[in-house]
């Protein structure tokens, strides 16, 4: 799968300013929606539906035995969740890679989130 250009990278590129602006809007919309869904899911017991569980399990199978690191493991976990959670929003597909990378790094930089992710990773890869 090709990695889409990072809409937050404002260095010189062949892309038009209008296209970059649209991509930034898509990323912003996705992040807002992710935050809303995360708040709703945290009210549930585990917040995962079967499609989300399967998406995480597939990433865990690919990286079993490896430590949780921001790239590629955590980034792919986040992207798998985005794909599963927002499967009804195919127009966001081109921005998932950029969003996943930003979300993964933000989660990794927060000590409490990182601890929780380590526990999740351990559960996903055991067995």
N, CA, C and O of each residue as an XYZ file, in Angstrom:
508
protein
N       0.841     -1.157      0.000
C       0.000      0.000      0.000
C       0.895      1.231      0.000
O       1.817      1.321      0.811
N       0.646      2.156     -0.874
C       1.429      3.383     -0.961
C       1.103      4.285      0.215
O      -0.049      4.381      0.639
N       2.112      4.937      0.731
C       1.918      5.858      1.841
C       1.563      7.213      1.251
O       2.298      7.743      0.418
N       0.428      7.779      1.687
C       0.031      9.070      1.138
C       0.965     10.166      1.634
O       1.600     10.015      2.678
N       1.052     11.262      0.897
C       1.894     12.361      1.351
C       1.378     12.898      2.680
O       0.176     12.879      2.944
N       2.288     13.372      3.502
C       1.929     13.920      4.805
C       1.337     15.307      4.604
O       2.050     16.230      4.210
N       0.029     15.472      4.872
C      -0.600     16.774      4.651
C      -0.106     17.834      5.628
O      -0.385     19.018      5.442
N       0.617     17.432      6.657
C       1.145     18.408      7.606
C       2.549     18.855      7.239
O       3.108     19.735      7.894
N       3.130     18.258      6.197
C       4.467     18.626      5.758
C       4.342     19.824      4.819
O       3.846     19.700      3.699
N       4.792     20.966      5.283
C       4.623     22.175      4.499
C       5.873     22.552      3.709
O       6.016     23.694      3.272
N       6.768     21.599      3.529
C       7.943     21.870      2.707
C       7.517     21.961      1.250
O       6.387     21.628      0.893
N       8.429     22.411      0.430
C       8.100     22.529     -0.994
C       7.726     21.178     -1.561
O       8.416     20.181     -1.345
N       6.649     21.159     -2.275
C       6.207     19.926     -2.908
C       5.450     20.286     -4.166
O       5.019     21.426     -4.340
N       5.288     19.304     -5.047
C       4.576     19.584     -6.288
C       3.076     19.752     -6.084
O       2.354     20.062     -7.031
N       2.599     19.550     -4.853
C       1.166     19.649     -4.617
C       0.739     21.110     -4.553
O       1.489     21.977     -4.105
N      -0.475     21.359     -5.009
C      -0.995     22.714     -4.983
C      -1.404     23.089     -3.560
O      -1.720     22.213     -2.755
N      -1.400     24.382     -3.247
C      -1.839     24.819     -1.914
C      -3.280     24.404     -1.619
O      -3.611     24.077     -0.479
N      -4.143     24.418     -2.650
C      -5.532     24.010     -2.444
C      -5.617     22.550     -2.035
O      -6.382     22.198     -1.137
N      -4.832     21.696     -2.691
C      -4.846     20.269     -2.357
C      -4.336     20.054     -0.935
O      -4.901     19.260     -0.183
N      -3.270     20.758     -0.567
C      -2.734     20.622      0.786
C      -3.748     21.104      1.811
O      -3.886     20.500      2.875
N      -4.455     22.176      1.507
C      -5.464     22.696      2.419
C      -6.596     21.688      2.606
O      -7.073     21.482      3.722
N      -7.023     21.062      1.507
C      -8.084     20.041      1.601
C      -7.606     18.859      2.430
O      -8.356     18.333      3.252
N      -6.351     18.432      2.219
C      -5.818     17.313      2.992
C      -5.743     17.672      4.471
O      -6.054     16.838      5.321
N      -5.344     18.880      4.787
C      -5.278     19.307      6.183
C      -6.664     19.310      6.812
O      -6.824     18.935      7.974
N      -7.662     19.732      6.049
C      -9.034     19.704      6.554
C      -9.483     18.276      6.821
O     -10.137     18.009      7.829
N      -9.139     17.358      5.928
C      -9.496     15.952      6.118
C      -8.829     15.414      7.374
O      -9.473     14.740      8.179
N      -7.547     15.704      7.547
C      -6.831     15.241      8.738
C      -7.488     15.809      9.991
O      -7.688     15.082     10.965
N      -7.822     17.080      9.982
C      -8.475     17.710     11.133
C      -9.822     17.044     11.421
O     -10.139     16.762     12.576
N     -10.617     16.793     10.371
C     -11.911     16.119     10.548
C     -11.727     14.726     11.135
O     -12.479     14.312     12.018
N     -10.730     14.012     10.643
C     -10.476     12.658     11.146
C     -10.080     12.713     12.615
O     -10.609     11.952     13.425
N      -9.164     13.596     12.965
C      -8.728     13.690     14.359
C      -9.890     14.033     15.284
O      -9.999     13.467     16.371
N     -10.757     14.950     14.868
C     -11.920     15.291     15.686
C     -12.838     14.088     15.854
O     -13.336     13.828     16.949
N     -13.058     13.364     14.779
C     -13.910     12.182     14.846
C     -13.282     11.095     15.710
O     -13.982     10.419     16.464
N     -11.972     10.924     15.604
C     -11.275      9.940     16.435
C     -11.463     10.288     17.905
O     -11.738      9.409     18.720
N     -11.317     11.550     18.244
C     -11.496     11.971     19.634
C     -12.914     11.700     20.120
O     -13.103     11.222     21.239
N     -13.910     11.997     19.296
C     -15.298     11.729     19.672
C     -15.530     10.237     19.887
O     -16.126      9.836     20.887
N     -15.060      9.416     18.952
C     -15.243      7.969     19.067
C     -14.492      7.404     20.269
O     -14.973      6.483     20.927
N     -13.328      7.949     20.550
C     -12.554      7.482     21.699
C     -13.294      7.787     22.994
O     -13.333      6.955     23.900
N     -13.876      8.965     23.082
C     -14.638      9.322     24.283
C     -15.836      8.398     24.456
O     -16.130      7.963     25.570
N     -16.528      8.095     23.361
C     -17.666      7.178     23.427
C     -17.210      5.778     23.811
O     -17.838      5.127     24.646
N     -16.130      5.314     23.211
C     -15.646      3.956     23.466
C     -15.161      3.792     24.893
O     -15.290      2.708     25.462
N     -14.607      4.840     25.486
C     -14.094      4.711     26.846
C     -15.218      4.511     27.846
O     -14.972      4.071     28.969
N     -16.437      4.823     27.464
C     -17.574      4.580     28.340
C     -17.956      3.100     28.336
O     -18.571      2.618     29.287
N     -17.595      2.376     27.275
C     -17.866      0.939     27.194
C     -16.831      0.182     28.009
O     -15.834      0.748     28.459
N     -17.092     -1.136     28.193
C     -16.141     -1.949     28.951
C     -14.779     -1.987     28.278
O     -13.787     -1.581     28.883
N     -14.708     -2.466     27.037
C     -13.412     -2.460     26.352
C     -13.448     -1.594     25.105
O     -12.401     -1.305     24.525
N     -14.624     -1.179     24.686
C     -14.741     -0.247     23.586
C     -14.439     -0.795     22.208
O     -14.415     -0.030     21.244
N     -14.206     -2.107     22.074
C     -13.843     -2.676     20.779
C     -14.958     -3.548     20.232
O     -15.537     -4.368     20.944
N     -15.247     -3.356     18.951
C     -16.178     -4.267     18.300
C     -15.356     -5.385     17.649
O     -14.131     -5.282     17.589
N     -15.999     -6.443     17.163
C     -15.248     -7.569     16.584
C     -14.335     -7.177     15.422
O     -13.251     -7.744     15.280
N     -14.742     -6.234     14.603
C     -13.904     -5.801     13.480
C     -12.628     -5.132     14.001
O     -11.540     -5.359     13.470
N     -12.767     -4.317     15.030
C     -11.596     -3.663     15.613
C     -10.658     -4.688     16.250
O      -9.441     -4.621     16.073
N     -11.232     -5.634     16.989
C     -10.410     -6.684     17.611
C      -9.623     -7.449     16.556
O      -8.434     -7.721     16.727
N     -10.298     -7.794     15.462
C      -9.645     -8.532     14.377
C      -8.523     -7.708     13.751
O      -7.454     -8.239     13.449
N      -8.762     -6.418     13.558
C      -7.739     -5.544     12.969
C      -6.490     -5.493     13.853
O      -5.369     -5.556     13.349
N      -6.683     -5.379     15.154
C      -5.542     -5.356     16.076
C      -4.827     -6.697     16.095
O      -3.598     -6.754     16.141
N      -5.603     -7.780     16.060
C      -5.012     -9.124     16.077
C      -4.139     -9.355     14.844
O      -3.093     -9.997     14.942
N      -4.553     -8.842     13.691
C      -3.760     -9.007     12.470
C      -2.409     -8.293     12.582
O      -1.383     -8.836     12.169
N      -2.408     -7.096     13.131
C      -1.143     -6.377     13.319
C      -0.274     -7.135     14.320
O       0.932     -7.274     14.118
N      -0.885     -7.623     15.398
C      -0.134     -8.368     16.418
C       0.496     -9.626     15.832
O       1.618     -9.978     16.198
N      -0.200    -10.304     14.936
C       0.367    -11.501     14.297
C       1.605    -11.142     13.470
O       2.603    -11.862     13.487
N       1.529    -10.035     12.757
C       2.664     -9.622     11.918
C       3.895     -9.257     12.746
O       5.024     -9.477     12.309
N       3.683     -8.708     13.926
C       4.799     -8.210     14.729
C       5.016     -8.995     16.024
O       5.702     -8.519     16.929
N       4.444    -10.180     16.116
C       4.608    -10.997     17.327
C       6.093    -11.188     17.617
O       6.891    -11.446     16.716
N       6.444    -11.054     18.889
C       7.831    -11.222     19.303
C       8.656     -9.952     19.222
O       9.806     -9.930     19.661
N       8.087     -8.901     18.668
C       8.806     -7.633     18.557
C       8.283     -6.657     19.609
O       7.119     -6.731     20.002
N       9.128     -5.754     20.057
C       8.666     -4.777     21.050
C       7.732     -3.751     20.414
O       7.757     -3.522     19.204
N       6.927     -3.153     21.247
C       6.070     -2.067     20.788
C       6.941     -0.829     20.598
O       7.565     -0.346     21.542
N       6.974     -0.332     19.388
C       7.720      0.881     19.046
C       6.796      1.767     18.216
O       5.864      1.265     17.587
N       7.043      3.086     18.205
C       6.129      3.976     17.478
C       5.986      3.634     15.998
O       4.877      3.621     15.465
N       7.109      3.356     15.334
C       7.086      3.023     13.912
C       7.857      1.734     13.737
O       9.011      1.663     14.160
N       7.291      0.738     13.152
C       6.003      0.712     12.482
C       4.862      0.173     13.348
O       3.699      0.339     12.980
N       5.154     -0.465     14.483
C       4.133     -1.236     15.204
C       2.964     -0.376     15.670
O       1.825     -0.626     15.278
N       3.222      0.626     16.493
C       2.129      1.430     17.034
C       1.393      2.170     15.926
O       0.166      2.267     15.945
N       2.137      2.687     14.970
C       1.511      3.381     13.846
C       0.553      2.456     13.092
O      -0.537      2.875     12.702
N       0.959      1.204     12.888
C       0.080      0.255     12.196
C      -1.115     -0.142     13.056
O      -2.205     -0.366     12.530
N      -0.926     -0.231     14.370
C      -2.068     -0.503     15.250
C      -3.095      0.622     15.147
O      -4.295      0.374     15.028
N      -2.610      1.848     15.195
C      -3.507      3.000     15.090
C      -4.192      3.015     13.729
O      -5.397      3.249     13.643
N      -3.433      2.769     12.668
C      -4.034      2.776     11.337
C      -5.076      1.670     11.207
O      -6.124      1.876     10.594
N      -4.801      0.504     11.774
C      -5.775     -0.596     11.733
C      -7.066     -0.192     12.436
O      -8.160     -0.506     11.968
N      -6.933      0.505     13.560
C      -8.122      0.966     14.280
C      -8.884      2.012     13.474
O     -10.114      1.996     13.438
N      -8.163      2.912     12.832
C      -8.827      3.927     12.016
C      -9.597      3.287     10.870
O     -10.747      3.640     10.607
N      -8.956      2.349     10.194
C      -9.610      1.665      9.075
C     -10.858      0.938      9.563
O     -11.909      1.004      8.926
N     -10.743      0.245     10.694
C     -11.880     -0.508     11.229
C     -12.984      0.419     11.725
O     -14.164      0.186     11.461
N     -12.602      1.454     12.431
C     -13.579      2.359     13.037
C     -14.288      3.225     12.005
O     -15.484      3.492     12.126
N     -13.557      3.659     11.000
C     -14.117      4.596     10.034
C     -14.262      3.973      8.652
O     -14.049      4.637      7.638
N     -14.623      2.709      8.620
C     -14.775      2.007      7.341
C     -15.892      2.607      6.492
O     -15.948      2.371      5.285
N     -16.775      3.374      7.109
C     -17.849      4.030      6.365
C     -17.421      5.393      5.812
O     -18.247      6.119      5.258
N     -16.143      5.744      5.956
C     -15.631      7.023      5.465
C     -14.463      6.815      4.504
O     -13.344      7.227      4.810
N     -14.693      6.186      3.349
C     -13.586      5.896      2.428
C     -12.873      7.151      1.921
O     -11.724      7.069      1.486
N     -13.523      8.291      1.968
C     -12.874      9.519      1.498
C     -11.709      9.927      2.407
O     -10.890     10.765      2.026
N     -11.633      9.352      3.582
C     -10.535      9.649      4.501
C      -9.335      8.736      4.284
O      -8.278      8.960      4.874
N      -9.478      7.730      3.464
C      -8.451      6.705      3.279
C      -7.070      7.294      3.009
O      -6.080      6.816      3.562
N      -6.990      8.304      2.185
C      -5.685      8.854      1.808
C      -4.968      9.527      2.974
O      -3.753      9.721      2.912
N      -5.676      9.882      4.016
C      -5.057     10.579      5.145
C      -4.764      9.669      6.332
O      -4.138     10.107      7.296
N      -5.200      8.417      6.284
C      -5.028      7.537      7.448
C      -3.576      7.377      7.859
O      -3.276      7.370      9.053
N      -2.671      7.248      6.907
C      -1.262      7.067      7.254
C      -0.712      8.249      8.036
O      -0.026      8.069      9.042
N      -1.012      9.458      7.574
C      -0.538     10.662      8.260
C      -1.158     10.780      9.643
O      -0.472     11.101     10.614
N      -2.443     10.522      9.727
C      -3.130     10.608     11.016
C      -2.594      9.549     11.968
O      -2.331      9.838     13.136
N      -2.431      8.327     11.476
C      -1.942      7.234     12.325
C      -0.567      7.558     12.892
O      -0.306      7.308     14.069
N       0.301      8.104     12.075
C       1.628      8.462     12.549
C       1.594      9.528     13.631
O       2.317      9.440     14.624
N       0.757     10.532     13.437
C       0.647     11.609     14.426
C       0.038     11.099     15.722
O       0.524     11.414     16.808
N      -1.022     10.312     15.609
C      -1.672      9.766     16.803
C      -0.719      8.832     17.540
O      -0.608      8.898     18.764
N      -0.033      7.965     16.804
C       0.898      7.018     17.423
C       1.986      7.756     18.198
O       2.304      7.379     19.326
N       2.551      8.788     17.615
C       3.611      9.526     18.307
C       3.069     10.241     19.538
O       3.740     10.287     20.570
N       1.873     10.794     19.444
C       1.260     11.463     20.593
C       1.023     10.480     21.728
O       1.314     10.779     22.886
N       0.494      9.308     21.397
C       0.275      8.277     22.415
C       1.597      7.827     23.027
O       1.692      7.644     24.240
N       2.609      7.651     22.193
C       3.919      7.187     22.653
C       4.570      8.205     23.594
O       5.232      7.827     24.560
N       4.383      9.477     23.313
C       5.006     10.533     24.110
C       4.368     10.705     25.487
O       4.979     11.296     26.377
N       3.156     10.202     25.675
C       2.462     10.296     26.956
C       2.767      9.045     27.781
O       2.450      7.932     27.359
N       3.373      9.219     28.943
C       3.826      8.080     29.754
C       2.685      7.142     30.142
O       2.848      5.923     30.097
N       1.547      7.688     30.516
C       0.413      6.845     30.920
C      -0.119      6.070     29.722
O      -0.390      4.874     29.826
N      -0.267      6.739     28.598
C      -0.731      6.047     27.389
C       0.240      4.951     26.989
O      -0.169      3.854     26.608
N       1.524      5.251     27.077
C       2.524      4.256     26.689
C       2.420      3.012     27.576
O       2.511      1.890     27.077
N       2.232      3.200     28.882
C       2.074      2.052     29.786
C       0.863      1.216     29.390
O       0.941     -0.011     29.331
N      -0.244      1.875     29.121
C      -1.463      1.158     28.725
C      -1.258      0.422     27.408
O      -1.715     -0.709     27.242
N      -0.574      1.065     26.483
C      -0.308      0.428     25.196
C       0.609     -0.779     25.349
O       0.434     -1.780     24.655
N       1.578     -0.694     26.246
C       2.463     -1.841     26.499
C       1.654     -3.025     27.023
O       1.890     -4.165     26.621
N       0.700     -2.760     27.920
C      -0.164     -3.824     28.442
C      -1.011     -4.400     27.307
O      -1.122     -5.618     27.169
N      -1.605     -3.528     26.498
C      -2.405     -3.991     25.362
C      -1.553     -4.829     24.419
O      -1.981     -5.900     23.990
N      -0.356     -4.356     24.092
C       0.528     -5.074     23.172
C       0.873     -6.449     23.732
O       0.899     -7.437     22.998
N       1.134     -6.506     25.017
C       1.442     -7.782     25.664
C       0.269     -8.753     25.530
O       0.467     -9.930     25.228
N      -0.932     -8.270     25.751
C      -2.130     -9.121     25.621
C      -2.338     -9.574     24.181
O      -2.685    -10.727     23.925
N      -2.124     -8.657     23.250
C      -2.334     -8.990     21.838
C      -1.340    -10.029     21.331
O      -1.675    -10.851     20.478
N      -0.120     -9.990     21.856
C       0.923    -10.866     21.316
C       1.168    -12.118     22.137
O       1.978    -12.956     21.741
N       0.499    -12.271     23.261
C       0.714    -13.488     24.053
C      -0.001    -14.661     23.398
O      -0.987    -14.494     22.680
N       0.512    -15.824     23.661
C      -0.147    -17.018     23.124
C       0.589    -17.621     22.070
O       0.160    -18.635     21.519
